[in-house]
Amino acid sequence: MTRRVDRASRLLLLLGCAVSVAGVVVLAVEAARPVSFGWFAYAPLSDTVFTADGLHVLSTASLVGAVVVVIGLLLVAACLGYRRGARRRP
């Protein structure tokens, strides 16, 4: 592996780690904040009650944090896979 490719590979690995850490920080900050939302449903002629079992409400920031974590982990996996699979000169 040439020095330039090795340096780029290390930089990509560090970038992937930094992106993953940033995503985890965003998720941690958003998990600490309570999510409040309002829901108004009007069914004037219905005698049934709607219950949403298993409803999970995620804020936009927590979804962005999760996507950033996944992108960072993909960068790390790609970099490690490239480094593992690259041929070495004897």
C-alpha positions in Angstrom: 0.0 0.0 0.0 1.4 3.4 -0.9 1.8 6.1 1.7 -0.9 8.2 0.0 -3.5 5.4 0.1 -2.5 4.5 3.6 -2.9 8.1 4.7 -6.2 8.4 3.0 -7.4 5.2 4.6 -6.4 6.4 8.0 -8.2 9.7 7.4 -11.3 8.0 6.3 -11.2 5.7 9.3 -10.9 8.7 11.6 -13.7 10.5 9.8 -16.0 7.5 10.1 -15.2 7.3 13.9 -15.8 11.0 14.3 -19.1 10.9 12.4 -20.3 7.9 14.5 -19.4 9.7 17.8 -21.2 12.8 16.6 -24.3 10.7 15.8 -24.2 9.0 19.3 -23.9 12.5 20.9 -27.0 13.7 19.0 -28.9 10.6 20.0 -27.9 11.0 23.7 -28.9 14.7 23.8 -32.2 13.9 22.2 -32.9 11.0 24.5 -32.5 13.3 27.5 -35.2 15.7 26.1 -38.8 14.7 26.5 -40.8 14.5 23.3 -44.1 16.3 23.4 -46.7 16.2 20.7 -50.4 16.7 20.4 -52.8 14.5 18.7 -56.4 15.3 18.0 -58.7 12.7 16.5 -62.4 13.3 15.9 -64.8 10.5 15.2 -68.3 11.8 15.9 -70.3 8.7 15.1 -68.0 6.1 16.4 -68.4 4.2 19.6 -65.0 2.5 19.5 -61.9 3.8 21.1 -58.6 3.9 19.2 -55.6 2.8 21.0 -52.2 2.8 19.3 -50.4 -0.2 20.8 -46.6 0.0 20.3 -46.6 3.6 19.1 -43.1 5.0 19.2 -42.6 8.7 18.7 -39.2 9.8 17.4 -38.1 13.3 16.9 -36.5 14.4 13.7 -33.2 15.0 15.5 -33.1 11.5 16.9 -33.8 10.1 13.4 -31.0 12.2 12.0 -28.7 11.1 14.8 -29.4 7.4 14.0 -28.7 8.0 10.3 -25.4 9.7 11.1 -24.4 6.8 13.3 -25.1 4.3 10.5 -23.2 6.4 7.9 -20.2 6.6 10.3 -20.3 2.9 10.9 -20.5 2.2 7.2 -17.4 4.4 6.6 -15.5 2.6 9.3 -16.5 -0.8 7.9 -15.6 0.2 4.4 -12.2 1.5 5.5 -11.4 -1.6 7.6 -12.5 -3.9 4.8 -10.4 -2.0 2.3 -7.3 -2.2 4.6 -7.9 -5.8 5.3 -8.3 -6.8 1.6 -5.6 -4.6 0.1 -2.6 -6.5 -1.1 0.7 -5.9 0.6 4.0 -5.9 -1.2 6.5 -8.5 0.0 
